[in-house]
Structures are given as C-alpha cells and as structure tokens.
Amino acid sequence: MKEFKDPNGTAKYINKLNKVKVLNLIRNSDRISRADIAKMTKLSAPTVSRIVESLMDVGLVDETGPGDSTGGRRPTLLKFSADNNFIIGIDLGTTNIYGVLSNLEAKIIAEKSCPTRVQDGFKSIMARTAEVIEELKSRLGDKADRIFGVGMAVAGLINRDRNIVEFSPDFHWHNVDVVGELSQRHKMPIVFDNVTRVMALGEYCYGIGKQFNNFVCVNVGYGIGAGIIMNGEPLYGPKGMAGEFGHITLERESGVQCECGNFGCLEALASGNALAKAARSKIQAGAKSSLEDMCGNDLGNITAKMVADAAKQGDAVAWDVFNRSAEFLGIGIAGLINLLSPEAIVIGGGVAQSGDILFDMVRKTVNSRALNKISREVSILPATFGMRAAVMGAISLILDKVLNLEQANRQEST
C-alpha cells in the first residue's frame, strides 16, 4: 500500500524500490528462481542476485533447494521466510489488553490477555501492555530477536504528526505518548494507530476487504469509529484524525451525553456502552426485564452482550433498546454510503457479534435511508475475524513496514 516518492530518482531510492518489488514478488510466489525474478521484474541478473543476497542477510528470504531444469543447471528456488520471523499485535481495549504473537503470514502462534482497568490511568495501562508484550516475546526463547516490531490498535484521535494519542474519550486520555512509554521497556519498533483504521487495514490485508479497493470498516464496540479505505489506501486526514464516525450528531436536542462531552452523538446512541446505559435507564425507570436476573440484580453489570442476548430471547425492554440503537447505526451508515459510495461496509467490534439481530435492522434502515441506486450496490458484511479484527490489523501495521523495507529486526542500510 506504500507509494515511494522521490522526485529526484536517486540511486538509493531506485535500489529500495527494486528491493521492495523483488521481496513482494517472492512473497506472492510459492517458490521462485532468481532467473524468473529477473524476467518478471526486467532487472539484470547481477542486480537480482545482489538484492536477493541482501534480503537473505536480514532473514526475509530463504533458499529452498533446486527447482526443475529447463535444459541447463537446475535453479535454486527462493521463498519468503514467514515462519522464522514474527510480529506482536496488541488490541488495547477498554476491557482487555489482548496480544498475539504471529509469523509474517499472520498465523497466530501465541496469545495473551489481561484486564485493562481504565480507572488505573495511562501509566498503569502501559505497564500492563508492556507485560503482555514481554510474555509473548518470551514464548520465542532464543528467537526473540526475530520479532520485527509491535503493532497496536488504540481507541482515540491519533495525531500522526506528533505520534501521540491526542484525545481518547474511551480512556479519558489527553496527549499521551504510547510509544515513548512502552519504549522504556521494549526497544523494538512500536507502531500504533486508531483501532478502527487498524481493523480496516487488517480486512484489506487478510480479510474480506481483499475483494475491495473502496470500503468502510465500522467498529461498533464500547465506542464507534470508521476506518476508510479509498483506492486501496487508508484515509487519514491531514493529521491522522479522519474516521471519527461515532461523533457525528444524530439527535440535535438529545439528552444523552457522549463520552466526548457532546450530546446526541451516534456513539452515545448506538455503541455497546450506549446499549448498556439505555437498558439500565429503562429498568431504573420501572420497566421489568429479564436483564435483572442476567446481571444478578446489579444493574451496573449489564453489558451490551446481555442486551443482545435478552433481545434474541424476546425480552421487550432489550428488544426496544437494541432495535433503536441498530436503527441509529443504520442511519449513520446510510449517510456514509451517500457520502463515500463505497463498495462495501464491513462491521466489526463487540456489538457486531450479536449477528443477524444487528445486521437485519442496519440493512433495513440503510435500504430506506440511503439513495436507492447506491445502497443496492453496497454490501454490508461482518468483519472477517470477529473479536480478533483489531489485533489482525495491528499485525498488518508492522507487516506493511516489513514488506516496504521501512524497518527490519537486523538493521541494514537501504
């Protein structure tokens, strides 16, 4: 997804561009010879050999033995070294810090989770995140130096110019330096981005998004966000803050306050947090619901999943709350479709795991609210990886840099 820009066409730039081309050709081939690389890239044989040797030096390419002869000496075949190189992906959620260790083909090798405990504050959360990273790193033993980096999905406004989380309503953070804090414990490269944009990248690299060059990933969890892929590229905005779908106002005179401080935001009306709050409010006002038994008569324990489960079982309070939230979500998505005309809307996050009860209402609302010609052509689909969607995207943050040779665990001048 990276486009290199060097208006001067320097030798260093051309060398890097050729290396990226060769690396990705090897990765996308089962096995390939140097001669075939030269034919397909139109690079000279000495140039291909030099590039291959440099990629072998950093452990990204392996020789696998001889291939079939076409009349002369049998060629030595090459393959992408996925199994001996690793990435750590972190989904930093408001409930849990979920981390995985994967190889370079995103095959998960190990996972680790611990409670986030938002109330403990930024430094405590970073300390627990560092412990998750350390635990995953320790699973590799003497191969720990083969980790190319840590990719992270974080809820909030990410200022890419300053490389900080400028504001996170879910965590109640202002201007926090995630990389700076974690780098005190871990010296490997750490890359982070907004959780929903990260989910969109994961779908584009590994999931259903591979079918589309233009789609929107909508994350409906504790909060709501949108990751937008346009012409095969993520939409960041000038400073990296595009996609705050959850903070568009849908109720102008709303009495429901959002975590951001505004009233009537989509997130305040349709997120997992909103579902739990709305159900709690109705029961406190005197409505009878099976949710009381489900939460052990402690209304503070009500979750979005409980509301969805109770709605599926026919509970009137839960049904009304869930349907209203799903309709608001559908109205918001209809607006996205009218504005961006994407090929697909991919919905992930915790609330999306409720299945048809959500998707049926969203599709119904979109069909009634979006421009008919546009809405008929837009697929509304569940995220490929369920609750792993964010962590798969976090892996893709590092993989993208590896494949574009922006970083390597063994440093090499390009």
DRENMAR-736786 format. One record per residue (C-alpha): residue number from 1; y, x, z. Coordinates in nm, 4 decimals. Layout:
N
+-----+----------+----------+----------+
!   n !       py !       px !       pz !
+-----+----------+----------+----------+
! NUM !        Y !        X !        Z !
...
+-----+----------+----------+----------+
This chain:
414
+-----+----------+----------+----------+
!   n !       py !       px !       pz !
+-----+----------+----------+----------+
!   1 !   0.0000 !   0.0000 !   0.0000 !
!   2 !   0.2248 !   0.3033 !   0.0145 !
!   3 !   0.4545 !   0.3932 !  -0.2730 !
!   4 !   0.5705 !   0.7521 !  -0.2574 !
!   5 !   0.9278 !   0.8105 !  -0.3617 !
!   6 !   1.0578 !   1.1473 !  -0.4665 !
!   7 !   1.3249 !   1.1213 !  -0.7363 !
!   8 !   1.3144 !   1.4953 !  -0.7929 !
!   9 !   0.9415 !   1.5009 !  -0.8735 !
!  10 !   0.8872 !   1.8193 !  -0.6705 !
!  11 !   0.5590 !   2.0097 !  -0.6802 !
!  12 !   0.4928 !   1.9196 !  -0.3165 !
!  13 !   0.5353 !   1.5507 !  -0.3902 !
!  14 !   0.3155 !   1.5641 !  -0.7032 !
!  15 !   0.0466 !   1.7520 !  -0.5114 !
!  16 !   0.0444 !   1.4883 !  -0.2395 !
!  17 !   0.0363 !   1.2048 !  -0.4916 !
!  18 !  -0.2617 !   1.3646 !  -0.6662 !
!  19 !  -0.4441 !   1.4161 !  -0.3372 !
!  20 !  -0.3926 !   1.0526 !  -0.2404 !
!  21 !  -0.5196 !   0.9451 !  -0.5821 !
!  22 !  -0.8321 !   1.1600 !  -0.5518 !
!  23 !  -0.9020 !   1.0581 !  -0.1907 !
!  24 !  -0.8808 !   0.6873 !  -0.2656 !
!  25 !  -1.0944 !   0.7266 !  -0.5785 !
!  26 !  -1.3652 !   0.8957 !  -0.3706 !
!  27 !  -1.3367 !   0.6296 !  -0.1007 !
!  28 !  -1.3744 !   0.3476 !  -0.3516 !
!  29 !  -1.6781 !   0.5114 !  -0.5141 !
!  30 !  -2.0263 !   0.5184 !  -0.3693 !
!  31 !  -2.0761 !   0.8756 !  -0.4887 !
!  32 !  -1.8722 !   1.0656 !  -0.7471 !
!  33 !  -1.8670 !   1.4144 !  -0.9020 !
!  34 !  -1.5696 !   1.6445 !  -0.9459 !
!  35 !  -1.6104 !   1.6142 !  -1.3235 !
!  36 !  -1.5868 !   1.2350 !  -1.3093 !
!  37 !  -1.2795 !   1.2603 !  -1.0871 !
!  38 !  -1.1156 !   1.4844 !  -1.3445 !
!  39 !  -1.1950 !   1.2392 !  -1.6248 !
!  40 !  -1.0698 !   0.9357 !  -1.4339 !
!  41 !  -0.7519 !   1.0958 !  -1.2989 !
!  42 !  -0.6810 !   1.3165 !  -1.6028 !
!  43 !  -0.6298 !   1.6103 !  -1.3672 !
!  44 !  -0.7597 !   1.9534 !  -1.4596 !
!  45 !  -1.0938 !   2.0686 !  -1.3186 !
!  46 !  -0.9321 !   2.3507 !  -1.1111 !
!  47 !  -0.6789 !   2.1040 !  -0.9659 !
!  48 !  -0.9548 !   1.8588 !  -0.8711 !
!  49 !  -1.1599 !   2.1369 !  -0.7119 !
!  50 !  -0.8618 !   2.2575 !  -0.5110 !
!  51 !  -0.7830 !   1.9037 !  -0.3895 !
!  52 !  -1.1446 !   1.8310 !  -0.3009 !
!  53 !  -1.1696 !   2.1522 !  -0.1009 !
!  54 !  -0.8557 !   2.0622 !   0.0958 !
!  55 !  -0.9927 !   1.7143 !   0.1696 !
!  56 !  -1.3211 !   1.8663 !   0.2822 !
!  57 !  -1.1299 !   2.1049 !   0.5087 !
!  58 !  -0.9793 !   1.8127 !   0.7022 !
!  59 !  -1.3152 !   1.6329 !   0.7120 !
!  60 !  -1.2275 !   1.3384 !   0.4891 !
!  61 !  -1.4750 !   1.4196 !   0.2117 !
!  62 !  -1.8382 !   1.5369 !   0.2251 !
!  63 !  -2.0784 !   1.6736 !  -0.0340 !
!  64 !  -2.3959 !   1.4648 !  -0.0512 !
!  65 !  -2.6221 !   1.6609 !  -0.2845 !
!  66 !  -2.6890 !   1.6748 !  -0.6590 !
!  67 !  -2.6428 !   1.3844 !  -0.8960 !
!  68 !  -2.8137 !   1.3089 !  -1.2280 !
!  69 !  -2.7866 !   1.5655 !  -1.5023 !
!  70 !  -2.6255 !   1.4760 !  -1.8354 !
!  71 !  -2.7695 !   1.7801 !  -2.0056 !
!  72 !  -2.6312 !   2.0673 !  -1.8027 !
!  73 !  -2.6368 !   2.1649 !  -1.4399 !
!  74 !  -2.6676 !   1.8709 !  -1.2009 !
!  75 !  -2.3271 !   1.7903 !  -1.0470 !
!  76 !  -2.2647 !   1.7928 !  -0.6712 !
!  77 !  -2.1665 !   1.4436 !  -0.5571 !
!  78 !  -1.8901 !   1.3609 !  -0.3113 !
!  79 !  -1.8385 !   1.0743 !  -0.0706 !
!  80 !  -1.5700 !   0.9552 !   0.1689 !
!  81 !  -1.6541 !   1.0733 !   0.5205 !
!  82 !  -1.6202 !   0.7420 !   0.7067 !
!  83 !  -1.8919 !   0.7856 !   0.9675 !
!  84 !  -1.7689 !   1.1121 !   1.1179 !
!  85 !  -1.4060 !   1.0075 !   1.1590 !
!  86 !  -1.2663 !   0.7495 !   1.3962 !
!  87 !  -0.9771 !   0.5201 !   1.4805 !
!  88 !  -0.8872 !   0.3412 !   1.8038 !
!  89 !  -0.7378 !  -0.0066 !   1.7655 !
!  90 !  -0.5601 !  -0.1865 !   2.0509 !
!  91 !  -0.4682 !  -0.5546 !   2.0712 !
!  92 !  -0.2126 !  -0.5614 !   2.3521 !
!  93 !  -0.2229 !  -0.9285 !   2.4501 !
!  94 !  -0.0610 !  -1.1130 !   2.7361 !
!  95 !  -0.4011 !  -1.1935 !   2.8881 !
!  96 !  -0.6137 !  -0.8909 !   2.7973 !
!  97 !  -0.5793 !  -0.5393 !   2.6593 !
!  98 !  -0.8588 !  -0.5263 !   2.4038 !
!  99 !  -0.9504 !  -0.1974 !   2.2409 !
! 100 !  -1.2096 !  -0.0892 !   1.9863 !
! 101 !  -1.3370 !   0.2383 !   1.8505 !
! 102 !  -1.4214 !   0.2244 !   1.4796 !
! 103 !  -1.5111 !   0.4551 !   1.1948 !
! 104 !  -1.2894 !   0.4859 !   0.8864 !
! 105 !  -1.4570 !   0.1835 !   0.7244 !
! 106 !  -1.3567 !  -0.0319 !   1.0237 !
! 107 !  -1.7125 !  -0.0556 !   1.1580 !
! 108 !  -1.6737 !  -0.1134 !   1.5315 !
! 109 !  -1.8679 !   0.1356 !   1.7413 !
! 110 !  -1.7477 !   0.0523 !   2.0929 !
! 111 !  -1.5076 !  -0.1874 !   2.2627 !
! 112 !  -1.3299 !  -0.2146 !   2.5955 !
! 113 !  -1.1188 !  -0.4867 !   2.7558 !
! 114 !  -0.9210 !  -0.5203 !   3.0773 !
! 115 !  -0.6692 !  -0.7714 !   3.2185 !
! 116 !  -0.3087 !  -0.7142 !   3.1094 !
! 117 !  -0.1372 !  -0.8529 !   3.4214 !
! 118 !   0.2038 !  -0.9042 !   3.2615 !
! 119 !   0.3637 !  -0.9548 !   3.6016 !
! 120 !   0.2991 !  -0.5895 !   3.6917 !
! 121 !   0.5557 !  -0.4686 !   3.4392 !
! 122 !   0.5732 !  -0.2330 !   3.1431 !
! 123 !   0.4659 !   0.0951 !   3.3036 !
! 124 !   0.1588 !  -0.0572 !   3.4687 !
! 125 !   0.0542 !  -0.2202 !   3.1412 !
! 126 !   0.0932 !   0.1106 !   2.9607 !
! 127 !  -0.1152 !   0.2844 !   3.2281 !
! 128 !  -0.3977 !   0.0332 !   3.1768 !
! 129 !  -0.3656 !   0.0704 !   2.7998 !
! 130 !  -0.3950 !   0.4476 !   2.8366 !
! 131 !  -0.7127 !   0.3961 !   3.0429 !
! 132 !  -0.8641 !   0.1779 !   2.7685 !
! 133 !  -0.7852 !   0.4493 !   2.5125 !
! 134 !  -0.9378 !   0.7160 !   2.7375 !
! 135 !  -1.2546 !   0.5121 !   2.7884 !
! 136 !  -1.3006 !   0.4633 !   2.4137 !
! 137 !  -1.2251 !   0.8284 !   2.3450 !
! 138 !  -1.4869 !   0.9358 !   2.5998 !
! 139 !  -1.7588 !   0.7482 !   2.4062 !
! 140 !  -1.7397 !   1.0173 !   2.1355 !
! 141 !  -1.8075 !   1.3185 !   2.3548 !
! 142 !  -1.7534 !   1.6376 !   2.1548 !
! 143 !  -1.6449 !   1.4326 !   1.8506 !
! 144 !  -1.3288 !   1.3119 !   2.0254 !
! 145 !  -1.1214 !   1.5461 !   1.8069 !
! 146 !  -1.2269 !   1.3351 !   1.5072 !
! 147 !  -1.0016 !   1.0456 !   1.6160 !
! 148 !  -0.7211 !   1.0113 !   1.3620 !
! 149 !  -0.4991 !   0.8004 !   1.5825 !
! 150 !  -0.4380 !   0.4839 !   1.7801 !
! 151 !  -0.3135 !   0.1680 !   1.6090 !
! 152 !  -0.1646 !  -0.1055 !   1.8260 !
! 153 !  -0.0733 !  -0.4718 !   1.7848 !
! 154 !   0.2103 !  -0.5754 !   2.0171 !
! 155 !   0.3885 !  -0.9101 !   2.0539 !
! 156 !   0.7633 !  -0.8813 !   2.0116 !
! 157 !   1.0543 !  -0.7704 !   1.7970 !
! 158 !   0.9780 !  -0.4184 !   1.6753 !
! 159 !   1.2785 !  -0.2060 !   1.5822 !
! 160 !   1.1312 !   0.0325 !   1.3244 !
! 161 !   1.4475 !   0.2440 !   1.3127 !
! 162 !   1.4207 !   0.3255 !   1.6843 !
! 163 !   1.0411 !   0.2826 !   1.7090 !
! 164 !   1.0688 !   0.0602 !   2.0158 !
! 165 !   0.9897 !  -0.2949 !   2.1197 !
! 166 !   1.3433 !  -0.4279 !   2.1286 !
! 167 !   1.2516 !  -0.7633 !   2.2819 !
! 168 !   0.9271 !  -0.9353 !   2.3728 !
! 169 !   0.9612 !  -1.2866 !   2.5176 !
! 170 !   0.5902 !  -1.2959 !   2.5997 !
! 171 !   0.6011 !  -0.9741 !   2.8038 !
! 172 !   0.9661 !  -1.0076 !   2.9160 !
! 173 !   1.0382 !  -0.6588 !   2.7795 !
! 174 !   1.3693 !  -0.5206 !   2.6562 !
! 175 !   1.3970 !  -0.1886 !   2.4682 !
! 176 !   1.0658 !  -0.0352 !   2.5766 !
! 177 !   0.9178 !   0.2823 !   2.4273 !
! 178 !   0.5437 !   0.2201 !   2.3868 !
! 179 !   0.4707 !   0.5462 !   2.2043 !
! 180 !   0.6789 !   0.7554 !   2.4430 !
! 181 !   0.4984 !   0.6149 !   2.7457 !
! 182 !   0.1463 !   0.6476 !   2.6047 !
! 183 !   0.2120 !   0.9930 !   2.4614 !
! 184 !   0.2411 !   1.1269 !   2.8142 !
! 185 !  -0.1351 !   1.0701 !   2.8450 !
! 186 !  -0.2554 !   1.0922 !   2.4837 !
! 187 !  -0.1329 !   1.3430 !   2.2256 !
! 188 !  -0.2981 !   1.1851 !   1.9230 !
! 189 !  -0.0812 !   0.9853 !   1.6761 !
! 190 !   0.0074 !   0.6356 !   1.8008 !
! 191 !   0.1346 !   0.3692 !   1.5607 !
! 192 !   0.2269 !   0.0143 !   1.6621 !
! 193 !   0.3716 !  -0.2947 !   1.5020 !
! 194 !   0.4252 !  -0.6645 !   1.5617 !
! 195 !   0.0926 !  -0.8333 !   1.6294 !
! 196 !   0.1168 !  -1.0907 !   1.3515 !
! 197 !   0.2219 !  -0.8420 !   1.0850 !
! 198 !  -0.0685 !  -0.6264 !   1.2013 !
! 199 !  -0.3041 !  -0.9251 !   1.1653 !
! 200 !  -0.1757 !  -0.9774 !   0.8115 !
! 201 !  -0.2441 !  -0.6127 !   0.7270 !
! 202 !  -0.5966 !  -0.6455 !   0.8651 !
! 203 !  -0.6588 !  -0.9502 !   0.6483 !
! 204 !  -0.5176 !  -0.7696 !   0.3448 !
! 205 !  -0.7308 !  -0.4582 !   0.4002 !
! 206 !  -1.0579 !  -0.6102 !   0.5185 !
! 207 !  -1.0497 !  -0.9881 !   0.5211 !
! 208 !  -0.9764 !  -1.2955 !   0.3158 !
! 209 !  -0.6334 !  -1.1552 !   0.2318 !
! 210 !  -0.8008 !  -0.9144 !  -0.0118 !
! 211 !  -0.8032 !  -1.2092 !  -0.2545 !
! 212 !  -0.4253 !  -1.2499 !  -0.2469 !
! 213 !  -0.1142 !  -1.0425 !  -0.3106 !
! 214 !   0.1150 !  -1.3059 !  -0.1589 !
! 215 !   0.0171 !  -1.4787 !   0.1633 !
! 216 !   0.1408 !  -1.5531 !   0.5138 !
! 217 !  -0.0651 !  -1.4907 !   0.8247 !
! 218 !   0.0377 !  -1.7292 !   1.1038 !
! 219 !  -0.0649 !  -1.6235 !   1.4536 !
! 220 !  -0.0930 !  -1.9165 !   1.6949 !
! 221 !  -0.1771 !  -1.7783 !   2.0359 !
! 222 !   0.0286 !  -1.7577 !   2.3536 !
! 223 !   0.3249 !  -1.7407 !   2.1135 !
! 224 !   0.3665 !  -1.7943 !   1.7380 !
! 225 !   0.4568 !  -1.5444 !   1.4679 !
! 226 !   0.4187 !  -1.4878 !   1.0944 !
! 227 !   0.3094 !  -1.1775 !   0.9053 !
! 228 !   0.4245 !  -1.1983 !   0.5439 !
! 229 !   0.2588 !  -1.0081 !   0.2579 !
! 230 !   0.4614 !  -1.0225 !  -0.0631 !
! 231 !   0.3443 !  -0.8458 !  -0.3800 !
! 232 !   0.0874 !  -0.6572 !  -0.1732 !
! 233 !   0.3432 !  -0.5238 !   0.0752 !
! 234 !   0.4279 !  -0.6365 !   0.4304 !
! 235 !   0.7746 !  -0.7847 !   0.4705 !
! 236 !   0.9614 !  -0.6018 !   0.7478 !
! 237 !   1.3256 !  -0.6857 !   0.7017 !
! 238 !   1.5988 !  -0.4202 !   0.7410 !
! 239 !   1.4885 !  -0.3036 !   1.0878 !
! 240 !   1.1355 !  -0.4398 !   1.1011 !
! 241 !   1.2057 !  -0.7702 !   1.2713 !
! 242 !   1.1044 !  -1.0185 !   0.9999 !
! 243 !   0.8448 !  -1.2843 !   1.0740 !
! 244 !   0.9687 !  -1.4494 !   1.3939 !
! 245 !   0.8383 !  -1.7829 !   1.2696 !
! 246 !   0.7897 !  -1.9152 !   1.6223 !
! 247 !   1.1609 !  -1.9066 !   1.6939 !
! 248 !   1.2841 !  -2.1416 !   1.4259 !
! 249 !   1.4280 !  -2.4553 !   1.5878 !
! 250 !   1.2375 !  -2.7752 !   1.5126 !
! 251 !   1.3877 !  -3.0040 !   1.7787 !
! 252 !   1.7652 !  -2.9793 !   1.7927 !
! 253 !   1.8024 !  -3.1911 !   2.1082 !
! 254 !   1.4831 !  -3.0684 !   2.2706 !
! 255 !   1.4415 !  -3.0428 !   2.6452 !
! 256 !   1.1599 !  -2.7894 !   2.6003 !
! 257 !   1.2763 !  -2.4349 !   2.6607 !
! 258 !   1.1165 !  -2.1404 !   2.4849 !
! 259 !   1.0397 !  -1.8043 !   2.6461 !
! 260 !   1.3214 !  -1.6624 !   2.4313 !
! 261 !   1.5720 !  -1.8839 !   2.6148 !
! 262 !   1.6397 !  -2.1240 !   2.3273 !
! 263 !   1.5347 !  -2.4901 !   2.3233 !
! 264 !   1.3127 !  -2.6618 !   2.0676 !
! 265 !   1.1580 !  -2.3517 !   1.9090 !
! 266 !   0.8309 !  -2.4007 !   1.7231 !
! 267 !   0.6711 !  -2.1665 !   1.9772 !
! 268 !   0.7865 !  -2.3912 !   2.2627 !
! 269 !   0.6300 !  -2.6921 !   2.0893 !
! 270 !   0.3073 !  -2.5677 !   1.9313 !
! 271 !   0.1849 !  -2.2402 !   2.0871 !
! 272 !  -0.1043 !  -2.2032 !   2.3281 !
! 273 !   0.1442 !  -2.1697 !   2.6122 !
! 274 !   0.3174 !  -2.4893 !   2.4948 !
! 275 !  -0.0116 !  -2.6817 !   2.4804 !
! 276 !  -0.0976 !  -2.5932 !   2.8386 !
! 277 !   0.2542 !  -2.6741 !   2.9630 !
! 278 !   0.2682 !  -3.0104 !   2.7826 !
! 279 !  -0.0694 !  -3.1217 !   2.9187 !
! 280 !   0.0274 !  -3.0095 !   3.2683 !
! 281 !   0.3544 !  -3.2014 !   3.2465 !
! 282 !   0.1840 !  -3.5260 !   3.1409 !
! 283 !  -0.0656 !  -3.5092 !   3.4267 !
! 284 !   0.2081 !  -3.4310 !   3.6778 !
! 285 !   0.3873 !  -3.7420 !   3.5489 !
! 286 !   0.0840 !  -3.9540 !   3.6397 !
! 287 !  -0.1394 !  -3.9532 !   3.3302 !
! 288 !  -0.5126 !  -3.9373 !   3.4001 !
! 289 !  -0.7133 !  -3.6773 !   3.2145 !
! 290 !  -1.0476 !  -3.5003 !   3.2242 !
! 291 !  -0.8397 !  -3.1816 !   3.2273 !
! 292 !  -0.8015 !  -3.2294 !   3.6037 !
! 293 !  -1.1746 !  -3.1718 !   3.6506 !
! 294 !  -1.1846 !  -2.8955 !   3.3923 !
! 295 !  -0.9174 !  -2.6975 !   3.5763 !
! 296 !  -1.0648 !  -2.7584 !   3.9225 !
! 297 !  -0.7661 !  -2.9807 !   4.0139 !
! 298 !  -0.5368 !  -2.6794 !   3.9913 !
! 299 !  -0.3048 !  -2.7667 !   3.7037 !
! 300 !  -0.1877 !  -2.4079 !   3.6866 !
! 301 !  -0.5309 !  -2.3196 !   3.5498 !
! 302 !  -0.5006 !  -2.5410 !   3.2407 !
! 303 !  -0.5339 !  -2.3412 !   2.9177 !
! 304 !  -0.4889 !  -2.4211 !   2.5505 !
! 305 !  -0.8664 !  -2.3956 !   2.5066 !
! 306 !  -0.9192 !  -2.6582 !   2.7752 !
! 307 !  -0.6756 !  -2.8889 !   2.5976 !
! 308 !  -0.8547 !  -2.8391 !   2.2651 !
! 309 !  -1.1973 !  -2.8925 !   2.4222 !
! 310 !  -1.0825 !  -3.2075 !   2.6042 !
! 311 !  -0.9248 !  -3.3414 !   2.2837 !
! 312 !  -1.2529 !  -3.2916 !   2.0970 !
! 313 !  -1.4267 !  -3.4878 !   2.3727 !
! 314 !  -1.1886 !  -3.7806 !   2.3247 !
! 315 !  -0.9519 !  -3.7300 !   2.6166 !
! 316 !  -0.6398 !  -3.9325 !   2.5311 !
! 317 !  -0.3880 !  -3.7035 !   2.7017 !
! 318 !  -0.5324 !  -3.3887 !   2.5469 !
! 319 !  -0.5587 !  -3.5574 !   2.2062 !
! 320 !  -0.1930 !  -3.6642 !   2.2087 !
! 321 !  -0.0742 !  -3.3211 !   2.3229 !
! 322 !  -0.2864 !  -3.1305 !   2.0701 !
! 323 !  -0.2030 !  -3.3573 !   1.7778 !
! 324 !   0.1696 !  -3.3375 !   1.8475 !
! 325 !   0.1567 !  -2.9568 !   1.8618 !
! 326 !  -0.0542 !  -2.9339 !   1.5455 !
! 327 !   0.1907 !  -3.1619 !   1.3645 !
! 328 !   0.4848 !  -2.9409 !   1.4635 !
! 329 !   0.2901 !  -2.6405 !   1.3390 !
! 330 !   0.2221 !  -2.8207 !   1.0098 !
! 331 !   0.5922 !  -2.8992 !   0.9693 !
! 332 !   0.6778 !  -2.5334 !   1.0219 !
! 333 !   0.4113 !  -2.4169 !   0.7763 !
! 334 !   0.5316 !  -2.6694 !   0.5181 !
! 335 !   0.8716 !  -2.5027 !   0.5445 !
! 336 !   0.7151 !  -2.1596 !   0.4915 !
! 337 !   0.5354 !  -2.2867 !   0.1823 !
! 338 !   0.8517 !  -2.4397 !   0.0367 !
! 339 !   1.0467 !  -2.1211 !   0.1057 !
! 340 !   0.7985 !  -1.8498 !   0.0022 !
! 341 !   0.5496 !  -2.0248 !  -0.2292 !
! 342 !   0.2574 !  -1.8094 !  -0.1108 !
! 343 !  -0.0935 !  -1.8218 !  -0.2496 !
! 344 !  -0.2376 !  -1.8849 !   0.0962 !
! 345 !  -0.1602 !  -1.9442 !   0.4616 !
! 346 !  -0.4063 !  -1.7682 !   0.6927 !
! 347 !  -0.4040 !  -1.8988 !   1.0504 !
! 348 !  -0.5354 !  -1.6874 !   1.3381 !
! 349 !  -0.4907 !  -1.6482 !   1.7108 !
! 350 !  -0.6459 !  -1.8204 !   2.0094 !
! 351 !  -0.5372 !  -2.1747 !   1.9222 !
! 352 !  -0.6824 !  -2.1381 !   1.5714 !
! 353 !  -1.0273 !  -2.1016 !   1.7289 !
! 354 !  -1.0191 !  -2.4760 !   1.8027 !
! 355 !  -1.1228 !  -2.5250 !   1.4396 !
! 356 !  -1.1046 !  -2.8498 !   1.2428 !
! 357 !  -0.9034 !  -3.0379 !   1.5035 !
! 358 !  -0.6150 !  -2.8000 !   1.4269 !
! 359 !  -0.6685 !  -2.7358 !   1.0570 !
! 360 !  -0.7141 !  -3.1036 !   0.9655 !
! 361 !  -0.3796 !  -3.2005 !   1.1200 !
! 362 !  -0.1987 !  -2.8971 !   0.9771 !
! 363 !  -0.3280 !  -2.9664 !   0.6251 !
! 364 !  -0.2434 !  -3.3364 !   0.6549 !
! 365 !   0.1104 !  -3.2562 !   0.7688 !
! 366 !   0.1624 !  -2.9906 !   0.5022 !
! 367 !   0.0477 !  -3.2322 !   0.2309 !
! 368 !   0.3017 !  -3.4889 !   0.3468 !
! 369 !   0.5901 !  -3.2462 !   0.4080 !
! 370 !   0.5673 !  -2.9659 !   0.1511 !
! 371 !   0.6655 !  -3.0074 !  -0.2117 !
! 372 !   0.3551 !  -3.1611 !  -0.3681 !
! 373 !   0.3140 !  -2.9240 !  -0.6616 !
! 374 !   0.3479 !  -2.6182 !  -0.4373 !
! 375 !   0.1349 !  -2.7447 !  -0.1470 !
! 376 !  -0.1569 !  -2.8424 !  -0.3695 !
! 377 !  -0.1912 !  -2.4816 !  -0.4830 !
! 378 !  -0.1751 !  -2.3214 !  -0.1364 !
! 379 !  -0.4982 !  -2.2549 !   0.0530 !
! 380 !  -0.4777 !  -2.2987 !   0.4322 !
! 381 !  -0.7539 !  -2.0835 !   0.5778 !
! 382 !  -0.8773 !  -1.9495 !   0.9125 !
! 383 !  -0.8380 !  -1.5779 !   0.9778 !
! 384 !  -1.1475 !  -1.3787 !   0.8872 !
! 385 !  -1.2052 !  -1.2005 !   1.2157 !
! 386 !  -1.1331 !  -1.4705 !   1.4739 !
! 387 !  -1.0212 !  -1.3169 !   1.8001 !
! 388 !  -1.0659 !  -0.9685 !   1.6500 !
! 389 !  -0.8000 !  -1.0290 !   1.3849 !
! 390 !  -0.5270 !  -0.8311 !   1.5623 !
! 391 !  -0.7451 !  -0.5342 !   1.6504 !
! 392 !  -0.8769 !  -0.5110 !   1.2932 !
! 393 !  -0.5169 !  -0.4993 !   1.1781 !
! 394 !  -0.4421 !  -0.2301 !   1.4356 !
! 395 !  -0.7191 !  -0.0185 !   1.2804 !
! 396 !  -0.5630 !  -0.0701 !   0.9374 !
! 397 !  -0.2316 !   0.0779 !   1.0613 !
! 398 !  -0.3994 !   0.4159 !   1.1059 !
! 399 !  -0.6306 !   0.3871 !   0.8049 !
! 400 !  -0.3309 !   0.3267 !   0.5791 !
! 401 !  -0.1748 !   0.6512 !   0.7032 !
! 402 !  -0.5024 !   0.8414 !   0.6649 !
! 403 !  -0.5507 !   0.7242 !   0.3063 !
! 404 !  -0.1943 !   0.8178 !   0.2224 !
! 405 !  -0.2371 !   1.1555 !   0.3945 !
! 406 !   0.0529 !   1.0929 !   0.6298 !
! 407 !  -0.1489 !   1.2262 !   0.9213 !
! 408 !  -0.4775 !   1.3976 !   0.9850 !
! 409 !  -0.6540 !   1.4990 !   1.3021 !
! 410 !  -0.6643 !   1.8518 !   1.1641 !
! 411 !  -0.3097 !   1.9226 !   1.0613 !
! 412 !  -0.2645 !   2.0549 !   0.7098 !
! 413 !   0.0442 !   2.1244 !   0.5028 !
! 414 !   0.0620 !   1.8915 !   0.2035 !
+-----+----------+----------+----------+
